[in-house]
Amino acid sequence: MGVEGRDKVKTMEVGAAALSNQLGKTVQRLRKAYNLSLADLSEQSGVAKSIISQIERNETNPTLATIWRLSQALDVSIERVLQSADDGPFLEKSSRGDTPLLVSQDGKCRLAIIGWIKTVEWLQWYDFSAEPGGVLESEAHQLGSVECLSVNTGELEIEVGGAIEHAKAGETLRYRSDRPHAIRNMSQKTASATMVCILKAAAME
């Protein structure tokens, strides 16, 4: 093999390594955004938990079939899973169909995950809506977490640590979310809000 051939192979190897590194980070971020454990993702994708763990740690180069199964389980396109970072202008658009949706146990509250996948470990934000009587109960998040709930329409009630407060359209509530908390729509109309969850908030440390 000539020098040119060796350089080409080396370039391809560097590119493959960079892609593998980006793939592992992307799979892990998407999995955490859906609050899935390795076992959950393994069950939904049919990919062994050990393989997913190796992918996230960049210890293996998965086949296209494996990437396809993971993308189906994570409800994203293969192109998005394989997307690598570059230095060009950043402009990204997500359609309604690409936006993950979480539903409360009573089926009356919905959280559309509109936050950026790359910030999910420290900053998350959602479009929140609740039908009359809807309740979203949450376990404590990690220590130091704070939620900010800005009501767009209707009225919502927040309970955290035994304290209860109400907010109407145009008002914002900020509260510790590192303890059990609940959001309720006690009115007779559907309420909506923008929710931002700040993990490891400096104010609470």
Residue, then its C-alpha position, 0 to 999 in steps of 0.5 A: m500500500g502506498v503512502e496515499g493509501r495509508d493516509k486514506v485508511k488513517t483518515m477513515e479510521v479517525g473519522a470512524a472513531a469520531l463517529s463512534n464517539q458521537l454515537g455513544k454520546t447520542v444514544q446515552r442522551l436519548r436514552k436518559a431523555y426518555n428515562l430509560s435504563l439500559a435494561d429498558l432500552s434493551e427490551q424495547s430494541g432487542v439489542a443486548k444490554s451489554i452491547i448498548s453499554q459498550i456503544e455508550r462507552n465507545e468500546t464497540n462499532p455497532t452494525l447498521a442493523t443495531i443502530w437501526r434497532l436503537s433508532q426505532a426504540l428511541d423513536v428517532s431517525i438513523e440520520r439523527v443518531l449518526q449525526s456528528a458535530d461540526d463547526g458549521p452554523f447550528l440550526e435544528k428543527s424538530s417536528r411535532g412527530d419527533t417530540p417525545l411525549l410523556v403522560s401522567q398516570d391519570g392520563k390527564c397531564r402531558l409533557a412534551i419534551i422540547g428541550w435539547i438532548k445535549t443538555v438533558e443531564w443538567l437542563q430540561w424543559y417541557d410543554f406541559s398541559a393538564e386537563p381539569g382535575g389532572v395531577l402530575e406527581s413526581e418523585a424527588h429529582q437529584l439533590g439541588s434540582v429546581e423547577c420553574l413553571s410558567v403558566n400560559t393558560g388556566e391556573l395550576e397548583i403546586e405542592v412541594g414539601g407540604a407547601i401549596e401555591h397557585a399560579k395563573a396565566g402570566e405567573t411563574l413558580r420556582y420550587r425545589s424539585d429534589r423532594p416529592h412534588a405535584i402539579r394539579n389543575m384544580s380548575q374547570k379548564t385545561a391549563s398549559a405551562t412551560m416547565v424548565c427543570i434545572l438539575k444541580a442548581a447552584a442556588m440549592e447547593 
